[in-house]
């Protein structure tokens, strides 16, 4: 449990779902890239796209075919979409429209099991800034304004790293308090759409953390 909580303390802003099996409910996925798919032999003029999508701890490459009469893709890197992952396909939902796309390949990302506590404060800051930039599509001006907020947050959490005196429960309680304070400072810098994304991120992270803790408790019984 201590290793699990320690990992969460370092990457809580970028916590990924640990379950890789198909989910019966929609989840949030992030578009990592979109490239033109090579035309199949004998089918000139047929336009398709390879869409790289990160869902939890898994990266998928799916094949998107525009609706008949269109040749553009409505997805772009950095965009969040609702996804329903199946065995061989993924259903994408964005702005009230859905698309069923076949999975071409998938790759499970490695899960970090240990933390280098001597580097933890720096890792926390860099991971938080990277996560916020990618998930919220921050502008350079927003990054410059949010950077001191993230630095202060990392500093306030510094005494927690690897501290055996503080219980896991108290670490998580203080972590939540500090992150909430940072979010309140960031909100005026963000657009309404970015604020909504931030709220969804925090809800997802809390749900994933609760699930992970429950799983660890069950394993110990």
N, C-alpha and C positions, 0 to 999 in steps of 0.2 A: 504494500500500500504506500510506503514512504517513497519508493521509486516512482510510482504512478503519480503521486501528488507533486513530487519534485519536478517531473516532466511538465505537468500542467502549469506549474508556477513559471517555468521558463517560456513555454510556447502557448499560453492560454489564449493569446490574441489570434493564434493561427491553429488552434486545436482542430484536428481532423477526426472524422468518424472512424472508429476502429472496426466496425462491422463491414465486411466486403461482400456479403451475400445480397441478392436482390431484395430491395425494400418494397413492402406492400403499399407504402405511402409516398407522396411526393417529397422530395428533398431539394435543397439548393445546390446547384452545380455552377461552376465558373468556367466560362469559355477561355481556354488558354491560347488558342490559335485557330486560324481558318486559312486553308490553302486550296487552290484549284485541284480537283482530282483529275488524273490523266484520263483522257477519253479511251473508252474501250475500243479495240480494233473493230473496224467496220461500222462504227457509230459516230461519225463526225458531227459536230454541232451539238452533241449532248453534253450539257454543262452540269457537273456535280462538284461537290466540295467535301474535302476532308476536314472535319471539325474535331479539334482536340478539346476534351472536356474533363475537368477534374471534379469528381464527386467523392467527398470524404477522403479516404486514403487511396483511391484508385483513379488512374488516368485512363480515359477511354478515347479511342479514335473512332468516330462514327461517320457514315456516309450520308450527306444531306443532298437531296434532290429538290430543287426549287419547283413550285407548282407549275403546271403546264402553262406555257406562254411566257414564263419568266426565266431569267438567267442570272439573277443576283441572289446573294445569300443575306439573310436578315440578322445573322449573328456575327459578333465581333469580339476580339480578344478583350478580356476584362469584364465582359457582360455576365451578370448572374441570371440564371434561368432555373425554373422549377423542372425537376426531372423525375421520371418514374422508371427505375432501372429494372429491366427484365433479363431473361437468360441470354437472348440473342439480339435484343434491340432496346432502345431507350426512347421514351416519350418525352419530348421537350415541350414546355409550355411557357410562352412569353407574350405578354400584352393581349391575352385572351385567345391566342391562336396556339394550336398544338401541331406537332410533327412527329411521326414515328420514324426513327432512323435506325438502320441496322448497325450493330457493333462490328467493326473490322478487326480491332484488337484492343486489348486492355493490359494494363500493367499496375500491379500493386506497389505502392511506394513503401520503402523500408520505414519501419517504426523505430524511432530512437528509444532505446531501453535504458540508457544511462546518461547522466548529466555530468559534464565537467564543471564542478561548482566554482572553480577558480575563474572560469570565463562566463559564468551565468549572467551577471548583470549586463555585460556587453551583448551577449546572445539575446537576452530578453529585449533590449532596446532595438537591435537591428531587426529581429524577427517581427517586432510590433510595427516598426516603420514600414517594413516590406509588406506585411499583411494589410495594413491600412491603405498603403499606396495602391496595391493591386485590387483589393476588394472594393474600395471606395473610389477608385480612379482619381486620386488626388492630383491637383495641379501643382506646379512647382511652388507657387505662392502659398498654397495650403500646406504643403510639406514643410516649408520654412516656418510657418506659424505653429504647426503641430509638433515639430521637432523638440522645442524646449519643454512642452507638456509631457512628451514621452520620456525625455531625459529625467525630468523630475519624478515621474512615476517609477522609473527603473531605480532611481536613487532611494526613494521611499521604501522600496521593496528589498533593497540591498541586504539589510540585516537578516532577512528570512532565509537567504540561500544557504542550504546545508546546516542550518541551526538546529541541533538536536534537542535544545531546551524547549523550543516552541512546538506544540502539538500540531499534527496535520490539520485538525479542525480549526485551530486558531490561525494557522497560515492561510487557509482558504478564506476564512472570514475577513482577515485583514486585506488579502488580495482583492476580494470582491469590493471592499470599501474604497480602496485606492483606485481601482479601475473605474468605478462609478464616478469618482471625483474627476478623473481625467476625461471621461466621456462628457461630463457636464461642461468642462472647459472647452472641449473641441466642438461641441454642437453649434455655437455661433459662427464657427469658421466653415461649417459644412452647409451644403445646399439642402433643401427639404428632402430631395431624393436620396442624398448621401446619408442624411440622418435616419431615414427609414431603413436603409441598408445596414447601418450600424446597429439599429435595434434588432434587426433579424439576425445579424451575426451574434450578438450577445445571447439571444434566445436559443440559437443553435448550440452555442458553446456550453450554455448551462445544461441543456438537455443531454448533450454528449458527455459532459462531465458527470452528471447524475447517473447516466447509464454505465459509465466506466467504473465509478465507485461501487455501484450495486453489483457489477460483475466481479470486481475484486473481492467484495465481501462474500459473495456466493462461493468463490473459489476457495476461500479460507475455511468455509464451513465443512 
